[in-house]
Amino acid sequence: MWGTLIGDGIWLRLLERHHAESLFALTDRNRDHLRPWLSWVDQVREVRDSLAFIEETLGQLARGEGYALGLWLEKNLIGVIGVHPIDQINGSASIGYWLDAGHQGQGIMTRAVATVLDDLFFARGLHRVEIRVAPENHRSRAIPERLGFRMEGILREAARYGGRWGDLIVYALLDREWEAQRTVWGG
Ligand SMILES: CC(C)(COP(=O)(O)OP(=O)(O)OC[C@H]1O[C@@H](n2cnc3c(N)ncnc32)[C@H](O)[C@@H]1OP(=O)(O)O)[C@@H](O)C(=O)NCCC(=O)NCCS
């Protein structure tokens, strides 16, 4: 199976249909951890909801509009990183991610984002990558800040999270900025 080792036994691999049960189980045991930031979590009620997500992302991959990768520690799915959408005309993309609560604090998602940035900038030739984050989500904000993204502004009440309308900070990184940064983070 296609995969990229990002260190400490963690692999990034495309999410496929037969991963739906693992994805649902991971989501189900992380509901309290994810709910404050990711409003889709309560829409995922059974395995077929996770399957529908995977199928949607495989469709995006086929159309060149995005993809979703699982983070695997041996045979265990511990997180997801997704690129949705890729805008080929404007050379831009947006990254989203989440990790099992018990695997936070080890730099795993920072390394996963760095690996996806290499793919987006160097393999796919994109020019700009965004990450949008709630202002109060300090763990998530630390990732683009660590990787050299610039904070560009605030989208007012642009998302539904934690049962309310909340702002989103837009962070962005350009290809030339990643080239200057990646010796620190690249493999
Ligand atoms: C956002 C989220 C993925 C961050 O996970 P994380 O494990 O804290 O992030 P990283 O993998 O980059 O790890 C950073 C931590 O590892 C530490 N670390 C250890 N080795 C490291 C390394 N080589 N490189 C970077 N950080 C390292 C850092 O010091 C930091 O520790 P701290 O949290 O105590 O300050 C996770 O908290 C999550 O899933 N949250 C809920 C969902 C969510 O908010 N998603 C994002 C919506 S925008």
PDBQT file of the ligand as one rigid body, heavy atoms in Angstrom, charges set to zero:
ROOT
HETATM    1  C1  LIG A 201      -4.611  20.192  16.603  1.00  0.00    +0.000 C 
HETATM    2  C2  LIG A 201      -3.973  18.864  16.949  1.00  0.00    +0.000 C 
HETATM    3  C3  LIG A 201      -3.892  17.979  15.703  1.00  0.00    +0.000 C 
HETATM    4  C4  LIG A 201      -2.548  19.154  17.460  1.00  0.00    +0.000 C 
HETATM    5  O1  LIG A 201      -1.949  17.953  17.886  1.00  0.00    +0.000 OA
HETATM    6  P1  LIG A 201      -0.555  18.061  18.682  1.00  0.00    +0.000 P 
HETATM    7  O2  LIG A 201      -0.093  16.692  18.981  1.00  0.00    +0.000 OA
HETATM    8  O3  LIG A 201      -0.690  18.958  19.854  1.00  0.00    +0.000 OA
HETATM    9  O4  LIG A 201       0.351  18.797  17.588  1.00  0.00    +0.000 OA
HETATM   10  P2  LIG A 201       1.765  18.353  17.139  1.00  0.00    +0.000 P 
HETATM   11  O5  LIG A 201       1.654  16.948  16.634  1.00  0.00    +0.000 OA
HETATM   12  O6  LIG A 201       2.309  19.374  16.214  1.00  0.00    +0.000 OA
HETATM   13  O7  LIG A 201       2.612  18.376  18.495  1.00  0.00    +0.000 OA
HETATM   14  C5  LIG A 201       3.011  19.587  19.122  1.00  0.00    +0.000 C 
HETATM   15  C6  LIG A 201       3.471  19.262  20.498  1.00  0.00    +0.000 C 
HETATM   16  O8  LIG A 201       4.476  18.229  20.413  1.00  0.00    +0.000 OA
HETATM   17  C7  LIG A 201       5.698  18.733  20.969  1.00  0.00    +0.000 C 
HETATM   18  N1  LIG A 201       6.756  18.157  20.139  1.00  0.00    +0.000 N 
HETATM   19  C8  LIG A 201       7.522  17.100  20.486  1.00  0.00    +0.000 A 
HETATM   20  N2  LIG A 201       8.369  16.806  19.490  1.00  0.00    +0.000 NA
HETATM   21  C9  LIG A 201       8.130  17.690  18.502  1.00  0.00    +0.000 A 
HETATM   22  C10 LIG A 201       8.679  17.870  17.214  1.00  0.00    +0.000 A 
HETATM   23  N3  LIG A 201       9.661  17.093  16.750  1.00  0.00    +0.000 N 
HETATM   24  N4  LIG A 201       8.172  18.844  16.433  1.00  0.00    +0.000 NA
HETATM   25  C11 LIG A 201       7.185  19.638  16.870  1.00  0.00    +0.000 A 
HETATM   26  N5  LIG A 201       6.606  19.510  18.087  1.00  0.00    +0.000 NA
HETATM   27  C12 LIG A 201       7.089  18.537  18.903  1.00  0.00    +0.000 A 
HETATM   28  C13 LIG A 201       5.575  20.227  20.931  1.00  0.00    +0.000 C 
HETATM   29  O9  LIG A 201       6.380  20.826  21.913  1.00  0.00    +0.000 OA
HETATM   30  C14 LIG A 201       4.112  20.404  21.246  1.00  0.00    +0.000 C 
HETATM   31  O10 LIG A 201       3.918  20.150  22.626  1.00  0.00    +0.000 OA
HETATM   32  P3  LIG A 201       2.832  20.980  23.490  1.00  0.00    +0.000 P 
HETATM   33  O11 LIG A 201       1.474  20.679  22.876  1.00  0.00    +0.000 OA
HETATM   34  O12 LIG A 201       2.993  20.441  24.850  1.00  0.00    +0.000 OA
HETATM   35  O13 LIG A 201       3.211  22.423  23.328  1.00  0.00    +0.000 OA
HETATM   36  C15 LIG A 201      -4.749  18.116  18.060  1.00  0.00    +0.000 C 
HETATM   37  O14 LIG A 201      -4.705  18.866  19.252  1.00  0.00    +0.000 OA
HETATM   38  C16 LIG A 201      -6.210  17.867  17.692  1.00  0.00    +0.000 C 
HETATM   39  O15 LIG A 201      -6.519  16.906  16.986  1.00  0.00    +0.000 OA
HETATM   40  N6  LIG A 201      -7.125  18.730  18.209  1.00  0.00    +0.000 N 
HETATM   41  C17 LIG A 201      -8.569  18.554  17.998  1.00  0.00    +0.000 C 
HETATM   42  C18 LIG A 201      -8.996  18.726  16.559  1.00  0.00    +0.000 C 
HETATM   43  C19 LIG A 201      -8.557  20.053  16.005  1.00  0.00    +0.000 C 
HETATM   44  O16 LIG A 201      -8.550  21.057  16.688  1.00  0.00    +0.000 OA
HETATM   45  N7  LIG A 201      -8.178  20.041  14.714  1.00  0.00    +0.000 N 
HETATM   46  C20 LIG A 201      -7.720  21.252  14.035  1.00  0.00    +0.000 C 
HETATM   47  C21 LIG A 201      -8.865  22.095  13.623  1.00  0.00    +0.000 C 
HETATM   48  S1  LIG A 201      -8.250  23.579  12.820  1.00  0.00    +0.000 SA
ENDROOT
TORSDOF 0
